[in-house]
Amino acid sequence: ESFIDYWFRALSYGMATGDTSMVGDASETGCKSCSALIGQIEDLYAKGGKVETAGWRVEAKTLVGGFDVREPSFLLRVNEAKRVLLDGEKVVDRTPMAKVPMHIQLSSESGTWTVSALEIIE
């Protein structure tokens, strides 16, 4: 299992439970997309909402660019499972499954990996 797979499982756990501590610990504070995703989850749960989803899963990953052992970069195809946004028990929104191309940048310091950047490729 790769760190990238772990990060997406931690994000999915946060979406399903509201507990973003694992994905937060695995993300650098400078990762704007990471912070935005974590903030959206925390805001939703703080307001009494929740998400029903199987989460996001990496289907494919390819190393890109000049390989730097401490800061590898990958292109990903991420399967974003369908999501149901709830306010209490009332359905507010439904999002169908999507396969989304992304770019992820990792960073390693003292043997600990973190996500330093995450971008959707349009």
Protein Blocks (a to p, Z undefined) as FASTA:
>chain_A
ZZklmmmmmmmmmmmnopaklmmmmpcfklmklmmmmmmmmmmmmnopacddebjadfbd
cdehjddfklccdddddddddddddehjacfbdcdddddddddddddeehiacdfbdcdd
ZZ
